[in-house]
Structure formats: structure tokens, C-alpha cells
Amino acid sequence: MTACHRIAIVALLLTCLVLPAGLHLWAQDAKDQALQPGKFPSPGASQYLAGELVIIDPINRRGGLRLYGDNSGPLHYFAMLPYGEIWFQGAPAELRDIPIGTHVHGEFHLPPAGEEATIPPLPKDQSQFQLKHNHAVSLADDFSYYQRRGQNWKVVSMDVKKGKINVTPTGQVAKDMVKGGINTPYTFDINDFTKVWKGRTLVDLTDIAPEQEVRFNLGWSPGWRDQEFTVSEIWLDDASRKFATELQTRRHVKYQKQHWVPGWIDRVEDNDFGGGTVTLTLFGGMDPSLYAELKATQEKGFGVAVAEKTLRTWFHRSDKKIGQVLEWQESPNPPPGSSGIQLRMQFTELLEGYRPGRCVRVKCHDWIFVTMPQEERMKSVEEQKRAAVFSLP
């Protein structure tokens, strides 16, 4: 069988696949909505996709998924939208925090207007299988995905010798989170490489017992094509789950205090003799403590650095301006990707990059300045152009 024949068979499987009850490859009723620069997407307009995270570019927030039921077809390459939220072990995260091989759930959109080239087309012999929804507004591991929709799992039985664990879902699933995932009893693979957490300690497979309420992360299984998964990590009690979330929260908060909270500029009002007023919106998906620290210190002013759509800055420790906060407004029901926090700030000088639609990073006065590694910064126009397009393997 030739490579072309194998790809054709995979395509046929993806279009005709009959999945077990409760398991969905992608939603069929999502509306195609081209995103507009400087505007957040409408609620419910995204396309659900899920698969194994197999490739990442952590600096530019891009990656590739092996989708459900696909062992030999092309990967689904994607870019995180600048306001795209990432969740890992119940807390906000960066793409770099999620281990390769982790099964993830995502909400995807068509590329924003003018950014269609961010994800290059696949080779001609595979282009017919390329999915057009390749910009993610959210990405979450199984731990976070099922937690946010109010679903846990109860162990029914486990056979260590056969390497199988039977579970059934528990909890009330939120009505607005029924696009995908598994919501029926299921059998997963489990083996000696599975991390089993109880409290703050790793324990043995034999500590898993029927009737336990658990949460887990999944990964690839030899039967992936038939919707089989391996439990890569499992948490047996509330103490272990809270500890995992606490550790990830610490990692996230530290990262954001070093890189600063992202947002974008809504509008700019120039003064007649230099400076001006900038209105910006902070992106969502951050730990609430970061917004609280910003709000508590707003009278001291914030540093604002220009960022790319990948959220990379140039040299934000010095390439920034300090602005005074004139207004702090909060919206109770922000659209996907937005925190609902809008700031109106006064600057004595405006950077060239302070323009509507441009991304920025906002620093709390009390956060310590940290110089980022050079590979995380933009250093030239040539590098800026290279980073605008995902380099496929």
C-alpha cells in the first residue's frame, strides 16, 4: 500500500467515522466565522477539536495535534490566538507547561483576516485533509477540561495484569460545555508508566480502588485509531488534585510576573504636543491574583511594552513606557479571550507600537524587572518576519 493510499484511507475514516456514544471528533454545527483584527470572537462560534499534542513551538505559541482516530494522516497544526487561553491541571498555563503526548481539548477558529498564512498549507498530496480551523481560543488537558465542565470519574474496576481501568462519569455537566469529550462509561489502558497521585505522593497502581472519585490525563494508546487512550496520570483524591493545581498556579503566576500580563490596544487619543491617552483591554485566562495586584497598585501606574501577536516582546524591560491609570472598568460578561478589564491610561510619550489592535504586555509597579532570555525576545525585523509563519516539520 502506498503512502497516498494510506492517506486516502485516513481521510475516508475521518469523514465516515462512527464514534462511540459520548465521544466526538469535532462538532458538526459550528459556524464558520472569520475573526476580525482587534475584536474578540462571539461566544459559541468556535469549532471543537481534540487530540494528542505532539509538536509545540513554545516561544511562538504554536503546535500540532494528532486528532482522534488518526494514526498516519497529517497533523493538525495550529496557532494560539493572542488572547487564547491555555489550561493545565486546573490552572492557567503556557503551551510549554503541557508535556508532549498529552491529550488536549481545543476550541478553534478560522484565521483572523490577513493571518491566513500563519499556518502554511500542507504538501499537495495532503492538502485536501487540512482543517481550516487552525487558530485556538482555548486549549486544555483532560484534568482541566472535565473539571471546568463539572465532571469527575468513578472507578468501576481495574485489571492490573490486563492493563485496563473501567470508569464512569459523575457530576453534572454544564450545559454550555457539551461539544465534545467523553460522557459515558469507558475503558482506558493503564500501565506501569502511569503516574498515580494520592495526596502529595506518587503511589502504586494497586492503590487505585473501585468507587474512588478520580481525575486523569490521557495520552496515546496503540488502539488510538479506535478511540482507545492510555491514562498517563491519575489523581485519586482532592488533596492530590488541589496540590497539582497549586503547583501549576505558582508556575503560571511567576511566568506572567516576569513576562507581564497580555492585552491589546483598543484606541489611542494623541495629544497636540506629545503623549496621549491609550485604552487597552487585558486578555483573559490569567490567575485572578494577577488582576487583583494590578488593580490594587493602579495609582502607581503601569509599564506597557509592545508585543507581537505571539505575545513576544522586543526588550520589554527598557522598551516600555509608564502610564498613569485614568480609568479601570470591568465588564461582568466578557467575550471569549477577554478578561473584561479595560484600562484608560495617560502617557507623556507614546511608543510607535501603541496602535489600535496591537498587542501589549502590562506590568504591575510592584513586580520585579527580569531580563528575558534572548531566544524569547524579538531582536530584528527579519526575525519578526520568520516568527509570523509557523515552520512545519
Helices and strands as residue ranges (DSSP letters): H 3-16, E 47-57, E 62-67, E 76-88, E 91-92, G 95-97, E 103-109, G 127-129, E 135-141, H 142-148, E 152-159, E 164-170, E 186-189, E 195-198, E 201-203, G 205-207, E 213-219, G 224-226, E 230-235, H 238-259, E 261-270, E 276-283, H 288-296, G 298-300, E 302-307, E 320-330, E 338-347, E 359-363, G 374-376, H 381-387
